[in-house]
Amino acid sequence: MKQSEIFRENAENCAHLAETAPNEPAFHRYKRMEAAWLALADEQDWLDGEVSPAPGPGARKSNGSGGAKSGTPDAGS
């Protein structure tokens, strides 16, 4: 069994625990754990060369304007 499959099983276990959580804080804790296990599984698939890396949340596609990117947002615009 691949490591990423084990991580996904752990995520599934957390989802089941969330369904039976005794209160809202526990529910949210299990859902965060589920998301973390799924992120680890995706990362492991990437490390194993099974998927190409996805752009991160801060990544931008080029708009073709040809302008230089400073890496920081415009402060005065």
Order of alpha helices (4+ residues) and beta strands (2+ residues): alpha-alpha
